[in-house]
């Protein structure tokens, strides 16, 4: 059995779709309800069973690392004001049952390049990747259920995998789209035959798109390092997956459980806040009353 403990979280992006809000604040630190997006991502990784988180970061993203560090002044203030509930939450952030490391991405050369930056910290082990702006919401169970299933399957089958959701027709050209070969002998949806980066609706083999959760055998780095930059000078992860599959390497497809929000998009970010807020009975009542009035 091949154990998998490490997960890469690329947080070096500049969040240009969310400007001007992200001019001085990393998009990963924008709040969804009462927690920054990155905290949901880290909690998902921990629930899924990962022991080491590698942040691929940028010089402007120190607040992300600080969020999970101990804050003596803040804790002392909360203690003095007898805000013990809030104090407990803050102290828990620096006591998470996970090791966190960070490494810089010196150039903005895309997701594939960001993952390559973590190669030294991964060593010869298999690894997972979670995109920090793709936030999963689930009414029943935990948002990390899908990733946990992928991890457990990898430790049994040793097959790389990608988590897929269903894209609306109008959104197909925004994502990496998969073509599936069904295989009843394997868990999940089957094996991925092709991955196409941002195809037109006519070229798309399905409406199944990668939702930012991946697990790879270590040999995937070899294919990622050979990908040539695209027209925007970025190294695309989808291109590496396509080459990997063409070389007869297996990649399983798993179906997303729950809803997913692209929190790098203004509309999806607002919808994520509404969905999470509607789980709180008091906030739900206030939102409904506000909508009735207006």
TORDO-90909 format. One record per residue (C-alpha): residue number from 1; x, y, z; chain. Coordinates in steps of 0.1 Angstrom, whole numbers, plus 5000, padded with zeros to 4 digits. Layout:
BEGIN
+------+------+------+------+-------+
: resi :    u :    v :    w : chain :
+------+------+------+------+-------+
:  NUM :    X :    Y :    Z :     A :
...
+------+------+------+------+-------+
This chain:
BEGIN
+------+------+------+------+-------+
: resi :    u :    v :    w : chain :
+------+------+------+------+-------+
:    1 : 5000 : 5000 : 5000 :     A :
:    2 : 5014 : 5034 : 4990 :     A :
:    3 : 5005 : 5061 : 5016 :     A :
:    4 : 4998 : 5096 : 5005 :     A :
:    5 : 5003 : 5124 : 5031 :     A :
:    6 : 5012 : 5156 : 5012 :     A :
:    7 : 4989 : 5181 : 4995 :     A :
:    8 : 5000 : 5211 : 4974 :     A :
:    9 : 4978 : 5243 : 4977 :     A :
:   10 : 4989 : 5269 : 4951 :     A :
:   11 : 4982 : 5303 : 4966 :     A :
:   12 : 5006 : 5325 : 4945 :     A :
:   13 : 4979 : 5338 : 4921 :     A :
:   14 : 4973 : 5376 : 4921 :     A :
:   15 : 4935 : 5373 : 4921 :     A :
:   16 : 4931 : 5398 : 4892 :     A :
:   17 : 4894 : 5387 : 4887 :     A :
:   18 : 4886 : 5401 : 4921 :     A :
:   19 : 4903 : 5435 : 4919 :     A :
:   20 : 4903 : 5460 : 4936 :     A :
:   21 : 4893 : 5439 : 4966 :     A :
:   22 : 4925 : 5417 : 4962 :     A :
:   23 : 4949 : 5446 : 4957 :     A :
:   24 : 4962 : 5444 : 4992 :     A :
:   25 : 4944 : 5412 : 5005 :     A :
:   26 : 4950 : 5378 : 4990 :     A :
:   27 : 4919 : 5363 : 4975 :     A :
:   28 : 4924 : 5332 : 4997 :     A :
:   29 : 4919 : 5355 : 5027 :     A :
:   30 : 4886 : 5369 : 5016 :     A :
:   31 : 4859 : 5358 : 5040 :     A :
:   32 : 4831 : 5333 : 5033 :     A :
:   33 : 4808 : 5340 : 5062 :     A :
:   34 : 4832 : 5342 : 5092 :     A :
:   35 : 4862 : 5323 : 5079 :     A :
:   36 : 4887 : 5331 : 5051 :     A :
:   37 : 4885 : 5308 : 5020 :     A :
:   38 : 4919 : 5292 : 5028 :     A :
:   39 : 4907 : 5280 : 5062 :     A :
:   40 : 4880 : 5260 : 5046 :     A :
:   41 : 4906 : 5245 : 5022 :     A :
:   42 : 4930 : 5235 : 5050 :     A :
:   43 : 4901 : 5220 : 5070 :     A :
:   44 : 4891 : 5200 : 5040 :     A :
:   45 : 4926 : 5186 : 5035 :     A :
:   46 : 4928 : 5177 : 5072 :     A :
:   47 : 4895 : 5159 : 5071 :     A :
:   48 : 4905 : 5140 : 5040 :     A :
:   49 : 4935 : 5126 : 5059 :     A :
:   50 : 4965 : 5146 : 5047 :     A :
:   51 : 4993 : 5153 : 5072 :     A :
:   52 : 5014 : 5178 : 5053 :     A :
:   53 : 5002 : 5210 : 5035 :     A :
:   54 : 5026 : 5227 : 5011 :     A :
:   55 : 5016 : 5263 : 5002 :     A :
:   56 : 5031 : 5275 : 4969 :     A :
:   57 : 5030 : 5312 : 4977 :     A :
:   58 : 5040 : 5347 : 4966 :     A :
:   59 : 5057 : 5376 : 4984 :     A :
:   60 : 5024 : 5394 : 4989 :     A :
:   61 : 5007 : 5364 : 5006 :     A :
:   62 : 5023 : 5365 : 5041 :     A :
:   63 : 4989 : 5370 : 5057 :     A :
:   64 : 4979 : 5334 : 5047 :     A :
:   65 : 5008 : 5320 : 5067 :     A :
:   66 : 5001 : 5344 : 5096 :     A :
:   67 : 4965 : 5333 : 5098 :     A :
:   68 : 4976 : 5298 : 5109 :     A :
:   69 : 5003 : 5311 : 5132 :     A :
:   70 : 5000 : 5319 : 5169 :     A :
:   71 : 4989 : 5355 : 5177 :     A :
:   72 : 5000 : 5363 : 5213 :     A :
:   73 : 4986 : 5399 : 5214 :     A :
:   74 : 4952 : 5389 : 5200 :     A :
:   75 : 4949 : 5359 : 5224 :     A :
:   76 : 4958 : 5381 : 5254 :     A :
:   77 : 4932 : 5407 : 5244 :     A :
:   78 : 4905 : 5381 : 5240 :     A :
:   79 : 4914 : 5365 : 5273 :     A :
:   80 : 4913 : 5399 : 5290 :     A :
:   81 : 4878 : 5406 : 5275 :     A :
:   82 : 4866 : 5372 : 5285 :     A :
:   83 : 4857 : 5362 : 5250 :     A :
:   84 : 4866 : 5326 : 5256 :     A :
:   85 : 4846 : 5311 : 5226 :     A :
:   86 : 4864 : 5333 : 5201 :     A :
:   87 : 4897 : 5327 : 5219 :     A :
:   88 : 4893 : 5290 : 5216 :     A :
:   89 : 4887 : 5293 : 5178 :     A :
:   90 : 4918 : 5315 : 5174 :     A :
:   91 : 4940 : 5291 : 5194 :     A :
:   92 : 4928 : 5261 : 5174 :     A :
:   93 : 4942 : 5277 : 5142 :     A :
:   94 : 4977 : 5274 : 5154 :     A :
:   95 : 4971 : 5239 : 5168 :     A :
:   96 : 4959 : 5221 : 5136 :     A :
:   97 : 4968 : 5185 : 5133 :     A :
:   98 : 4989 : 5191 : 5102 :     A :
:   99 : 5024 : 5203 : 5091 :     A :
:  100 : 5024 : 5234 : 5070 :     A :
:  101 : 5053 : 5245 : 5048 :     A :
:  102 : 5056 : 5272 : 5021 :     A :
:  103 : 5077 : 5277 : 4990 :     A :
:  104 : 5077 : 5307 : 4967 :     A :
:  105 : 5067 : 5307 : 4930 :     A :
:  106 : 5091 : 5333 : 4916 :     A :
:  107 : 5073 : 5338 : 4883 :     A :
:  108 : 5036 : 5339 : 4875 :     A :
:  109 : 5038 : 5310 : 4850 :     A :
:  110 : 5005 : 5292 : 4857 :     A :
:  111 : 4992 : 5263 : 4878 :     A :
:  112 : 5014 : 5237 : 4863 :     A :
:  113 : 5045 : 5257 : 4872 :     A :
:  114 : 5032 : 5263 : 4907 :     A :
:  115 : 5030 : 5226 : 4913 :     A :
:  116 : 5065 : 5221 : 4899 :     A :
:  117 : 5078 : 5246 : 4925 :     A :
:  118 : 5068 : 5221 : 4952 :     A :
:  119 : 5086 : 5192 : 4937 :     A :
:  120 : 5116 : 5194 : 4961 :     A :
:  121 : 5093 : 5193 : 4992 :     A :
:  122 : 5073 : 5164 : 4978 :     A :
:  123 : 5104 : 5143 : 4972 :     A :
:  124 : 5096 : 5109 : 4958 :     A :
:  125 : 5061 : 5106 : 4973 :     A :
:  126 : 5027 : 5107 : 4956 :     A :
:  127 : 5008 : 5140 : 4963 :     A :
:  128 : 4975 : 5158 : 4960 :     A :
:  129 : 4966 : 5192 : 4948 :     A :
:  130 : 4937 : 5215 : 4960 :     A :
:  131 : 4929 : 5247 : 4942 :     A :
:  132 : 4922 : 5273 : 4970 :     A :
:  133 : 4896 : 5293 : 4951 :     A :
:  134 : 4873 : 5263 : 4944 :     A :
:  135 : 4852 : 5260 : 4976 :     A :
:  136 : 4830 : 5229 : 4981 :     A :
:  137 : 4797 : 5231 : 5000 :     A :
:  138 : 4778 : 5201 : 5012 :     A :
:  139 : 4746 : 5199 : 5031 :     A :
:  140 : 4751 : 5164 : 5045 :     A :
:  141 : 4785 : 5150 : 5054 :     A :
:  142 : 4817 : 5169 : 5050 :     A :
:  143 : 4831 : 5190 : 5022 :     A :
:  144 : 4862 : 5168 : 5022 :     A :
:  145 : 4843 : 5135 : 5016 :     A :
:  146 : 4852 : 5134 : 4979 :     A :
:  147 : 4889 : 5141 : 4984 :     A :
:  148 : 4889 : 5115 : 5012 :     A :
:  149 : 4874 : 5089 : 4989 :     A :
:  150 : 4901 : 5097 : 4963 :     A :
:  151 : 4929 : 5094 : 4988 :     A :
:  152 : 4916 : 5060 : 5001 :     A :
:  153 : 4912 : 5047 : 4966 :     A :
:  154 : 4948 : 5058 : 4957 :     A :
:  155 : 4962 : 5040 : 4987 :     A :
:  156 : 4944 : 5008 : 4975 :     A :
:  157 : 4948 : 5011 : 4937 :     A :
:  158 : 4978 : 5035 : 4933 :     A :
:  159 : 4960 : 5052 : 4904 :     A :
:  160 : 4961 : 5090 : 4899 :     A :
:  161 : 4927 : 5107 : 4900 :     A :
:  162 : 4908 : 5139 : 4892 :     A :
:  163 : 4876 : 5151 : 4909 :     A :
:  164 : 4849 : 5162 : 4883 :     A :
:  165 : 4818 : 5183 : 4885 :     A :
:  166 : 4791 : 5191 : 4859 :     A :
:  167 : 4795 : 5224 : 4841 :     A :
:  168 : 4767 : 5244 : 4827 :     A :
:  169 : 4768 : 5246 : 4789 :     A :
:  170 : 4777 : 5283 : 4790 :     A :
:  171 : 4807 : 5276 : 4813 :     A :
:  172 : 4823 : 5247 : 4795 :     A :
:  173 : 4849 : 5269 : 4777 :     A :
:  174 : 4862 : 5281 : 4811 :     A :
:  175 : 4874 : 5247 : 4824 :     A :
:  176 : 4895 : 5216 : 4817 :     A :
:  177 : 4869 : 5191 : 4803 :     A :
:  178 : 4872 : 5153 : 4806 :     A :
:  179 : 4862 : 5124 : 4784 :     A :
:  180 : 4854 : 5093 : 4804 :     A :
:  181 : 4858 : 5056 : 4796 :     A :
:  182 : 4835 : 5037 : 4820 :     A :
:  183 : 4850 : 5008 : 4839 :     A :
:  184 : 4828 : 4989 : 4863 :     A :
:  185 : 4859 : 4973 : 4879 :     A :
:  186 : 4871 : 5006 : 4893 :     A :
:  187 : 4854 : 5029 : 4919 :     A :
:  188 : 4843 : 5064 : 4907 :     A :
:  189 : 4832 : 5073 : 4872 :     A :
:  190 : 4858 : 5053 : 4853 :     A :
:  191 : 4891 : 5062 : 4836 :     A :
:  192 : 4898 : 5095 : 4819 :     A :
:  193 : 4906 : 5091 : 4782 :     A :
:  194 : 4912 : 5128 : 4774 :     A :
:  195 : 4915 : 5162 : 4791 :     A :
:  196 : 4910 : 5193 : 4770 :     A :
:  197 : 4918 : 5228 : 4784 :     A :
:  198 : 4890 : 5253 : 4779 :     A :
:  199 : 4874 : 5237 : 4747 :     A :
:  200 : 4846 : 5253 : 4727 :     A :
:  201 : 4812 : 5238 : 4733 :     A :
:  202 : 4815 : 5220 : 4699 :     A :
:  203 : 4849 : 5204 : 4708 :     A :
:  204 : 4840 : 5195 : 4744 :     A :
:  205 : 4837 : 5157 : 4748 :     A :
:  206 : 4814 : 5161 : 4779 :     A :
:  207 : 4803 : 5186 : 4805 :     A :
:  208 : 4825 : 5171 : 4832 :     A :
:  209 : 4851 : 5195 : 4844 :     A :
:  210 : 4880 : 5194 : 4869 :     A :
:  211 : 4870 : 5211 : 4901 :     A :
:  212 : 4904 : 5216 : 4916 :     A :
:  213 : 4911 : 5183 : 4935 :     A :
:  214 : 4938 : 5160 : 4921 :     A :
:  215 : 4959 : 5131 : 4933 :     A :
:  216 : 4990 : 5120 : 4914 :     A :
:  217 : 5017 : 5094 : 4914 :     A :
:  218 : 5051 : 5110 : 4917 :     A :
:  219 : 5060 : 5102 : 4881 :     A :
:  220 : 5035 : 5129 : 4871 :     A :
:  221 : 5062 : 5155 : 4877 :     A :
:  222 : 5081 : 5142 : 4847 :     A :
:  223 : 5052 : 5150 : 4824 :     A :
:  224 : 5045 : 5183 : 4840 :     A :
:  225 : 5082 : 5194 : 4835 :     A :
:  226 : 5079 : 5187 : 4798 :     A :
:  227 : 5048 : 5208 : 4791 :     A :
:  228 : 5055 : 5238 : 4769 :     A :
:  229 : 5040 : 5272 : 4780 :     A :
:  230 : 5008 : 5282 : 4762 :     A :
:  231 : 5001 : 5315 : 4744 :     A :
:  232 : 4999 : 5333 : 4778 :     A :
:  233 : 5033 : 5318 : 4788 :     A :
:  234 : 5016 : 5296 : 4814 :     A :
:  235 : 5022 : 5259 : 4820 :     A :
:  236 : 4988 : 5242 : 4821 :     A :
:  237 : 4981 : 5213 : 4844 :     A :
:  238 : 4955 : 5200 : 4820 :     A :
:  239 : 4981 : 5196 : 4792 :     A :
:  240 : 5003 : 5175 : 4815 :     A :
:  241 : 4974 : 5152 : 4824 :     A :
:  242 : 4966 : 5148 : 4787 :     A :
:  243 : 5003 : 5137 : 4780 :     A :
:  244 : 5002 : 5115 : 4810 :     A :
:  245 : 4971 : 5096 : 4797 :     A :
:  246 : 4985 : 5094 : 4762 :     A :
:  247 : 5015 : 5076 : 4777 :     A :
:  248 : 4990 : 5049 : 4789 :     A :
:  249 : 4991 : 5061 : 4825 :     A :
:  250 : 4958 : 5056 : 4843 :     A :
:  251 : 4938 : 5085 : 4857 :     A :
:  252 : 4905 : 5078 : 4875 :     A :
:  253 : 4876 : 5102 : 4875 :     A :
:  254 : 4856 : 5108 : 4907 :     A :
:  255 : 4823 : 5126 : 4909 :     A :
:  256 : 4819 : 5157 : 4931 :     A :
:  257 : 4796 : 5154 : 4960 :     A :
:  258 : 4779 : 5187 : 4968 :     A :
:  259 : 4781 : 5222 : 4953 :     A :
:  260 : 4813 : 5240 : 4943 :     A :
:  261 : 4819 : 5278 : 4940 :     A :
:  262 : 4847 : 5295 : 4921 :     A :
:  263 : 4856 : 5321 : 4947 :     A :
:  264 : 4878 : 5339 : 4922 :     A :
:  265 : 4847 : 5349 : 4904 :     A :
:  266 : 4826 : 5378 : 4919 :     A :
:  267 : 4792 : 5362 : 4913 :     A :
:  268 : 4802 : 5327 : 4927 :     A :
:  269 : 4819 : 5344 : 4957 :     A :
:  270 : 4787 : 5361 : 4966 :     A :
:  271 : 4767 : 5329 : 4961 :     A :
:  272 : 4791 : 5310 : 4984 :     A :
:  273 : 4786 : 5335 : 5011 :     A :
:  274 : 4748 : 5333 : 5007 :     A :
:  275 : 4749 : 5294 : 5008 :     A :
:  276 : 4770 : 5293 : 5039 :     A :
:  277 : 4750 : 5320 : 5056 :     A :
:  278 : 4717 : 5302 : 5050 :     A :
:  279 : 4729 : 5274 : 5072 :     A :
:  280 : 4727 : 5297 : 5102 :     A :
:  281 : 4691 : 5301 : 5114 :     A :
:  282 : 4694 : 5337 : 5125 :     A :
:  283 : 4712 : 5348 : 5093 :     A :
:  284 : 4688 : 5328 : 5072 :     A :
:  285 : 4659 : 5347 : 5087 :     A :
:  286 : 4675 : 5381 : 5082 :     A :
:  287 : 4683 : 5373 : 5046 :     A :
:  288 : 4648 : 5362 : 5038 :     A :
:  289 : 4633 : 5392 : 5055 :     A :
:  290 : 4656 : 5415 : 5036 :     A :
:  291 : 4646 : 5399 : 5003 :     A :
:  292 : 4609 : 5403 : 5011 :     A :
:  293 : 4614 : 5440 : 5019 :     A :
:  294 : 4633 : 5447 : 4987 :     A :
+------+------+------+------+-------+
